[in-house]
């Protein structure tokens, strides 16, 4: 009985400490991962879950529960979109591997810019004046990646006509660098939803939320252009989907900071 009471006190401490220490982040993140494990396994491989824990740990340490919740919303919406018409996608050969379960490369491909921002914030780089910018870039990176994932997965499932961004020629669904009206609209809505959630959680202000949406759409066009012109082409075999993802979300985060500084 005494041990149970002590454990509860530790959990209360972990969730209430603000700003969070690494110890509090480890406990709080562990509790959340234990409670959400079935959902995590639905969208991640075993190694993916382990790497996601590390990502969540750093996010909690830097941005608290609100920051982790932003990433959790991204994960839930992205996983749900990946599962939409998965059998049809598999039959057409355009589904994600392992029935949509993501591994460590996808975890870090999606969270690389976010964790850089989190580490910078946790380390106090730039001081307290820079903390809002690190939060903005963090939210922009996940808004960018969510928009990219949703537009791709919904486009694969429901896109009627798919166009190459370079010349708008009609190409098969799933072609790198191709977009559809249905997917693009869904991606825009997704970025608005995540930016709005971050605003309601006080991770960004209203202007920051708008900047996140704009940055995500510009970055995603950049990603589609890379996919259409360079990805997989001779001499660029190293430019795989995970690397393009990193460049995409880094562009979204960087654009958000530049936009904010331009209008401050």
Rosetta blueprint (number, residue, H / E / L):
1 X L
2 X H
3 X H
4 X H
5 X H
6 X H
7 X H
8 X H
9 X H
10 X H
11 X H
12 X H
13 X H
14 X H
15 X H
16 X H
17 X L
18 X L
19 X L
20 X L
21 X L
22 X H
23 X H
24 X H
25 X H
26 X H
27 X H
28 X H
29 X H
30 X H
31 X H
32 X H
33 X H
34 X H
35 X H
36 X L
37 X H
38 X H
39 X H
40 X H
41 X H
42 X H
43 X H
44 X E
45 X L
46 X H
47 X H
48 X H
49 X H
50 X H
51 X H
52 X H
53 X H
54 X H
55 X H
56 X H
57 X H
58 X H
59 X H
60 X H
61 X H
62 X H
63 X H
64 X H
65 X H
66 X H
67 X H
68 X H
69 X H
70 X H
71 X H
72 X H
73 X H
74 X H
75 X H
76 X H
77 X H
78 X H
79 X H
80 X H
81 X H
82 X H
83 X H
84 X L
85 X L
86 X H
87 X H
88 X H
89 X H
90 X H
91 X H
92 X H
93 X L
94 X L
95 X L
96 X L
97 X L
98 X H
99 X H
100 X H
101 X L
102 X E
103 X L
104 X H
105 X H
106 X H
107 X H
108 X H
109 X H
110 X H
111 X H
112 X H
113 X H
114 X H
115 X H
116 X H
117 X H
118 X H
119 X H
120 X H
121 X H
122 X H
123 X L
124 X L
125 X L
126 X L
127 X L
128 X H
129 X H
130 X H
131 X H
132 X H
133 X H
134 X H
135 X H
136 X H
137 X H
138 X H
139 X H
140 X H
141 X H
142 X H
143 X H
144 X H
145 X H
146 X H
147 X H
148 X H
149 X H
150 X H
151 X H
152 X H
153 X H
154 X H
155 X H
156 X H
157 X H
158 X H
159 X L
160 X L
161 X L
162 X E
163 X E
164 X E
165 X L
166 X L
167 X L
168 X L
169 X L
170 X E
171 X E
172 X L
173 X L
174 X L
175 X L
176 X L
177 X L
178 X E
179 X E
180 X E
181 X H
182 X H
183 X H
184 X H
185 X H
186 X H
187 X H
188 X H
189 X H
190 X H
191 X H
192 X H
193 X H
194 X H
195 X H
196 X H
197 X H
198 X H
199 X H
200 X H
201 X L
202 X L
203 X L
204 X L
205 X L
206 X H
207 X H
208 X H
209 X H
210 X H
211 X H
212 X H
213 X H
214 X H
215 X H
216 X H
217 X H
218 X H
219 X H
220 X H
221 X H
222 X H
223 X H
224 X H
225 X H
226 X H
227 X H
228 X H
229 X H
230 X L
231 X L
232 X L
233 X L
234 X L
235 X L
236 X L
237 X L
238 X L
239 X L
240 X L
241 X H
242 X H
243 X H
244 X H
245 X H
246 X H
247 X H
248 X H
249 X H
250 X H
251 X H
252 X H
253 X H
254 X H
255 X H
256 X H
257 X H
258 X H
259 X H
260 X H
261 X H
262 X H
263 X H
264 X L
